[in-house]
Amino acid sequence: MLSIIHRRVNKLSETNREIPIIWSEMHMYTTLQLAKLVALKRDLNPELAGLVCAFHDIYTLLTGTHKDHGLLAKKYIVEIIAEYNENTRDELSPITEEEQQCIIESIKVHSDKQTEEENAYAELLKDVDSLDSYLAGFTPGHSSGRLPRINNLLTSLNIDHTVE
């Protein structure tokens, strides 16, 4: 999966991008790894959690545009999963339609950090996205909904640190 994304990224240019390619790609990999760790803690499927995070900013990564990126990501998710399922899986299991829908639905809502979702993978994505942005040096605004997510996640991981 990541090799498909990487091939697409290699064809991109930095021209007219809102967010540099290197940031978007780094954020993809770091959220993916954090997601697997949090999924283990929450008794969720770490591979599915990793996929949700790998795809969560795919629209921004591939287009350079951030506006409505969660809502506009579906096209790229479907294309990349289809390519993976058809050509590059080897002995790995295909990504099911149910898993694809979970990925798409989680990503659609991930920018709204203030709303709690019934979908555990959407919640994981919101938490991990918030934490990763903080770890990268972004200041979480008090009205963004990121602060409580970061602090709750750190507490659940038994990390004695509070972000203010």
C-alpha positions as CSV (number, residue, x, y, z in Angstrom):
1,M,0.0,0.0,0.0
2,L,2.7,2.5,1.0
3,S,4.7,1.7,-2.1
4,I,1.7,2.7,-4.3
5,I,1.4,6.0,-2.4
6,H,5.2,6.5,-2.5
7,R,5.2,6.1,-6.3
8,R,2.5,8.7,-6.6
9,V,4.3,11.1,-4.3
10,N,7.5,10.8,-6.4
11,K,5.7,12.3,-9.3
12,L,4.6,15.4,-7.4
13,S,6.0,18.9,-7.4
14,E,6.3,21.4,-4.6
15,T,4.8,24.1,-6.8
16,N,1.6,25.7,-5.5
17,R,1.3,23.5,-2.5
18,E,-0.2,24.7,0.8
19,I,1.7,22.0,2.8
20,P,5.1,20.7,1.8
21,I,5.3,17.1,0.5
22,I,7.9,16.2,3.1
23,W,5.6,17.3,6.0
24,S,2.6,15.4,4.5
25,E,4.6,12.3,3.9
26,M,6.2,12.4,7.4
27,H,2.8,12.9,9.0
28,M,1.4,9.9,7.1
29,Y,4.2,7.6,8.4
30,T,4.2,8.9,12.0
31,T,0.4,8.8,12.5
32,L,0.4,5.3,11.0
33,Q,2.9,4.0,13.6
34,L,1.2,5.8,16.5
35,A,-2.1,4.4,15.3
36,K,-0.9,0.8,15.5
37,L,0.3,1.4,19.0
38,V,-3.0,3.0,20.1
39,A,-4.9,0.3,18.4
40,L,-3.1,-2.3,20.4
41,K,-4.0,-0.4,23.6
42,R,-7.6,-0.1,22.6
43,D,-7.9,-3.7,21.3
44,L,-8.5,-2.6,17.7
45,N,-7.0,-4.0,14.5
46,P,-3.6,-2.4,14.3
47,E,-3.4,-2.9,10.5
48,L,-6.8,-1.3,9.9
49,A,-5.9,1.6,12.2
50,G,-2.6,2.0,10.3
51,L,-4.4,2.2,7.0
52,V,-6.9,4.8,8.3
53,C,-4.0,7.0,9.3
54,A,-2.0,6.3,6.2
55,F,-4.9,7.6,4.1
56,H,-6.2,10.3,6.4
57,D,-4.4,13.2,4.6
58,I,-4.1,11.5,1.2
59,Y,-6.0,14.3,-0.5
60,T,-3.6,16.9,0.9
61,L,-0.5,14.8,0.1
62,L,-1.5,14.2,-3.5
63,T,-3.0,17.6,-4.3
64,G,-1.3,20.0,-2.0
65,T,-4.6,21.4,-0.9
66,H,-5.9,21.1,2.7
67,K,-9.5,22.5,2.4
68,D,-12.1,19.8,2.8
69,H,-9.4,17.1,2.5
70,G,-11.2,14.6,4.5
71,L,-14.4,14.9,2.5
72,L,-12.5,14.8,-0.9
73,A,-10.2,11.9,-0.1
74,K,-12.5,9.0,-1.1
75,K,-11.5,9.1,-4.8
76,Y,-7.8,8.5,-4.0
77,I,-8.6,5.9,-1.3
78,V,-10.7,3.9,-3.7
79,E,-8.1,4.1,-6.5
80,I,-5.2,3.1,-4.3
81,I,-7.0,0.3,-2.6
82,A,-8.2,-1.1,-6.0
83,E,-4.6,-1.0,-7.3
84,Y,-3.4,-2.7,-4.2
85,N,-6.0,-5.4,-4.3
86,E,-5.4,-6.0,-8.0
87,N,-1.7,-5.9,-8.4
88,T,0.6,-5.6,-5.4
89,R,-0.7,-7.7,-2.5
90,D,1.3,-10.9,-3.1
91,E,0.3,-13.2,-0.2
92,L,-1.4,-10.5,1.8
93,S,-5.1,-10.3,2.3
94,P,-7.1,-7.9,0.2
95,I,-8.6,-4.8,1.8
96,T,-12.3,-5.7,2.1
97,E,-15.2,-3.4,1.1
98,E,-16.1,-3.1,4.8
99,E,-12.5,-2.1,5.7
100,Q,-12.5,0.4,2.8
101,Q,-15.8,2.0,4.1
102,C,-14.4,2.2,7.6
103,I,-11.3,4.0,6.3
104,I,-13.4,6.4,4.2
105,E,-15.9,7.1,7.0
106,S,-13.2,7.7,9.6
107,I,-11.4,10.1,7.3
108,K,-14.5,12.1,6.4
109,V,-15.0,13.2,10.0
110,H,-11.4,13.4,11.3
111,S,-11.0,17.2,11.0
112,D,-13.8,17.8,13.5
113,K,-11.9,17.0,16.7
114,Q,-14.7,18.3,19.0
115,T,-17.3,15.7,18.0
116,E,-17.1,12.2,19.4
117,E,-17.8,9.4,16.9
118,E,-19.3,6.0,17.4
119,N,-16.7,4.6,15.0
120,A,-13.7,3.6,17.2
121,Y,-11.3,4.0,14.2
122,A,-12.5,7.6,13.6
123,E,-11.9,8.4,17.3
124,L,-8.4,6.8,17.1
125,L,-7.6,8.9,14.0
126,K,-8.7,12.1,15.7
127,D,-6.6,11.3,18.8
128,V,-3.5,10.2,16.9
129,D,-3.7,13.1,14.4
130,S,-4.0,15.5,17.3
131,L,-1.0,14.0,19.2
132,D,1.2,13.7,16.1
133,S,0.6,17.4,15.2
134,Y,1.5,18.4,18.8
135,L,4.7,16.2,18.7
136,A,5.6,17.9,15.4
137,G,5.5,21.3,17.1
138,F,2.1,22.6,16.3
139,T,0.3,24.4,19.1
140,P,-3.2,22.9,19.7
141,G,-5.6,25.8,20.0
142,H,-8.1,25.6,22.9
143,S,-11.1,25.8,20.6
144,S,-9.7,23.1,18.2
145,G,-10.7,20.1,20.3
146,R,-7.2,18.8,20.1
147,L,-6.1,19.5,23.7
148,P,-8.5,17.1,25.4
149,R,-7.8,14.4,22.9
150,I,-4.0,14.8,23.4
151,N,-4.3,14.8,27.2
152,N,-6.7,11.9,27.3
153,L,-4.5,9.8,24.9
154,L,-1.4,10.5,26.9
155,T,-3.2,9.5,30.1
156,S,-4.5,6.3,28.6
157,L,-0.9,5.5,27.5
158,N,0.3,6.2,31.1
159,I,2.4,9.1,30.1
160,D,2.5,11.7,32.9
161,H,2.4,14.9,30.8
162,T,-0.3,17.5,30.3
163,V,-0.5,19.8,27.3
164,E,-1.9,23.2,28.1
